[in-house]
Amino acid sequence: MTQALAIQTWHQLVRSRDMSGLKALLAEDAVFYSPVVHTPQQGRKMVQLYLMAANSVFINDSFHYVREVVSDKHAVLEFEVEIDGILVNGVDMITWNEQNKIIEFKVMLRPLKAINLIHQKMGQMLEAYK
């Protein structure tokens, strides 16, 4: 089975560390579920903001996907990254529509120490983007 275009594009954005193509990958009604924010972030603009902030926080030389499970319109991508000496393990759960636009992006993290660190760093990054 060939990899879905939405996931191919996502991997390219992450590999290149260039999120300039992110807006085109997101559906207008996309939703982002954060591991540290209670309410879903709705709409392309908010999802783009959160994913750009996450890119700044998560993507460094140690970031890598370790496992990938993909079906027709869903993917679960497990990743690991070291940030400030803490090993962060998480999953990106991505759903896309018939147009290969991401409609849902959910991130889950472990361990608790990593969640606390990401909460702090994402808060700082989101403030900087405002």
Backbone hydrogen bonds, N-H to C=O, Kabsch-Sander energy under -0.5 kcal/mol:
donor,donor_aa,acceptor,acceptor_aa,energy
8,Q,4,A,-2.6
9,T,5,L,-2.7
10,W,6,A,-2.2
11,H,7,I,-2.8
12,Q,8,Q,-2.1
13,L,9,T,-2.3
14,V,10,W,-2.4
15,R,11,H,-3.0
16,S,12,Q,-2.5
17,R,13,L,-1.1
18,D,13,L,-1.1
19,M,17,R,-0.6
21,G,18,D,-0.5
22,L,19,M,-1.9
25,L,21,G,-0.9
25,L,22,L,-1.0
26,L,22,L,-1.1
26,L,23,K,-0.8
27,A,102,I,-2.6
30,A,27,A,-1.8
31,V,103,I,-1.4
32,F,41,Q,-2.9
33,Y,105,F,-2.8
34,S,32,F,-0.6
41,Q,32,F,-3.0
42,Q,40,P,-0.6
43,G,30,A,-3.0
44,R,28,E,-2.0
47,V,43,G,-2.5
48,Q,44,R,-2.9
49,L,45,K,-2.1
50,Y,46,M,-2.5
51,L,47,V,-2.7
52,M,48,Q,-2.4
53,A,49,L,-2.1
54,A,50,Y,-2.6
55,N,51,L,-2.2
56,S,52,M,-1.8
57,V,53,A,-1.9
58,F,54,A,-3.6
59,I,54,A,-0.5
59,I,55,N,-1.5
60,N,58,F,-0.9
63,F,60,N,-1.4
64,H,80,E,-2.0
66,V,78,E,-2.5
67,R,78,E,-1.3
69,V,76,V,-2.4
71,S,74,H,-3.1
75,A,94,I,-2.4
76,V,69,V,-2.6
77,L,92,D,-2.8
78,E,67,R,-2.3
78,E,76,V,-0.6
79,F,90,G,-3.0
80,E,64,H,-2.3
81,V,88,V,-1.9
83,I,81,V,-0.5
83,I,86,I,-2.5
86,I,83,I,-2.0
88,V,81,V,-3.4
88,V,86,I,-0.6
89,N,110,R,-2.2
90,G,79,F,-2.3
91,V,108,M,-2.3
92,D,77,L,-2.6
93,M,91,V,-0.6
93,M,106,K,-3.4
94,I,75,A,-2.7
94,I,92,D,-0.6
95,T,104,E,-2.5
96,W,73,K,-1.8
97,N,101,K,-2.3
100,N,97,N,-1.9
102,I,25,L,-3.2
103,I,95,T,-2.7
104,E,95,T,-1.8
105,F,31,V,-2.3
106,K,93,M,-2.7
107,V,33,Y,-2.3
108,M,91,V,-2.1
110,R,89,N,-2.1
114,A,111,P,-0.7
115,I,111,P,-2.0
116,N,112,L,-2.6
117,L,113,K,-1.8
118,I,114,A,-2.8
119,H,115,I,-2.5
120,Q,116,N,-1.9
121,K,117,L,-2.6
122,M,118,I,-3.1
123,G,119,H,-1.8
124,Q,120,Q,-2.0
125,M,121,K,-2.3
126,L,122,M,-3.0
127,E,123,G,-2.0
128,A,124,Q,-1.9
129,Y,125,M,-1.6
130,K,126,L,-0.9
130,K,127,E,-0.7
